[in-house]
Amino acid sequence: MKKLYFILLLLLPGLTQAQSKFSLPTSLWPELQFNYGVGEDGMLFLHNQYRISTDSRYNGIGDAAERIEVSLGYEHTFSDHWRGGAVYRYAKEDFPTTNFYGLFVRHNGEVKGLYFNKQLMVEYTAQQGREAYGRTRLMVELGKRLPLGNKFISPGISYEAMLLSEFGSDDDIDEKKRVVDRTRLRLSLNYELTEKLRINPYFMRQTDRYYVIVPPEYDEDGLLLKDSYTTKRNRITPVIGLELKYTINRTPETASFTY
């Protein structure tokens, strides 16, 4: 029952109230990751990601990509069910560039024959042109590792909710902010081509949640018909992604951040 409450807690912001929404063009996210086993319990990983809009107007980096991101991290296995680690990410866009410093803890369990992973990550974000802010990321993931001939595939579904913190900044102190500013719902199929190579196509629905000010309306004589007001807005980005992950000196597990 507690597990069900945890899932409902993540889903609640999207269920409690209808939102106005609009969709952006589909984005393509090719990703490449190398993992390297360190000792008996550690794993280093290097990750490279491109975000490419199918509408070239959104590709501000040489008209080729929306964003380029590089990550370097370490994961440590503490027990059969608990892992934790740290990750640094650098992201370049047309503007701005951003540095992320994150710590995460991950718990893996099982529910009705499915693997059930839960993850908490906290990030400190230093972004060009604005004050530093924090983000708390809560994620749950369900999946099943299945034999396919002499290989394995792992279909899975995950949901992630991200919460912002401004670290007490005085800027725009009266500005309304959504408690959950971004969510990601993801369907994936992890194919174990070899013991060390994983190919993971996925589809994701990313929703950015914020407030907008709707301007006042006037008639042709300049008389006010409707005052301006603030309303909730959801910006949805469909994402088609493909991850390639190669591991040296270790066989990754579904419970791992690096799988």
Disulfide bonds with the S-S distance in Angstrom:
none
